[in-house]
């Protein structure tokens, strides 16, 4: 690896910041303390700061030279509403809140890059450091954009990064085109007519209707979608009834749909609604159908992905970069930024969990697991990648 020496020298400082953020997790749009920590550090290093984009977002601005060119580097800051099982020194101080996705590490890696860039400024143009709130379901990327992120601070391209357990520590993975799926939710209420369970002929059973709808939906991916495209339709909740001898009035179906294209989501939503309506009609029931689109698919741009891949290879070596990794059905709101600007999103391997301090939980070191912890060995790797990405993108001309 060709890591930057000054970053290695202040790694312990960045690690201390990371663990402090981990110990004080904040949920989406509640990242007031985290934003204060970020803003204070940037200010201390002489970096101008903008607050309030996307409510609790922070933007750092590092300029050098007179080029109008600019690049955006993005890290997310929010935690998850879950109880941490780790008991090491930097475990969460707030019950029911935990940095179980590594956003504390993402923030720290970008801070490490910020400190170096501010001290050395070996580039010509502007580096925008985007510390984003509310990635975990809050759409913080979109909120920052709605507050004028790209209009007020024009940048040519934007780049993101996420740690990834299961990939070897310090290895990178990326792919051009679809990298992560869209995230969508559905809520369906089937209304029948309640009756005594011993006299079902006097009612309209919403449970059997809901079961028929759920089963029929499974043919959408297998029979309506192209077998060459990937999609997931999962019914994750069915709620109905209150007693063993009562046919209830209503049943609800809740779940998620994932796919790598808007066209596929359009198809699935349309077929789901049609099947639900006609199946309910066949049972003399009524149906209320709601489909909520959360995050679009994350699509990496080809040129920016090729550029980022070369930077990764220069930092960690070609043998540690998977340039055609398998996409994931997980979702990420950086997708909104990639709809507005060219750019690339990469995975940085977090390892299998052997890095965790004594006192970690007994569960695996997976994302969204109560035994997870970010791998601090990645701090100089991620920070070096950010620095080299910015420097090469904004290369000084002779």
Protein Blocks (a to p, Z undefined) as FASTA:
>chain_A
ZZdfklmmmmmmmmmmmmmmmmmccdehilmmmmmmmmmmmmmnopacdehihhjaccdd
ddehjbfbdcdddddfbdcddddfbfbfklcfbghiacfeopmmmmmmmmmmmmmmmmno
pagddddddddehknonommmmmmmnommmmmgcfbdcdddddehiaghiacddehjfbd
cddddddddddddddfklmmlpccfklmmmmmmmmmmmmmmmmpcfkbccddddfbdced
jbfkbccfbdcdddddddfbfklmmmmmmmmmmmmmmmmmmnopacddddddfbdcdddd
fklmmmmmmmmmmmnopklccfbbccdfbdcfklmmmmmpgcddddddebjolmpcghia
fbdcdehiakbccdfklmmmmmmmmmmmmmmmmgccZZ
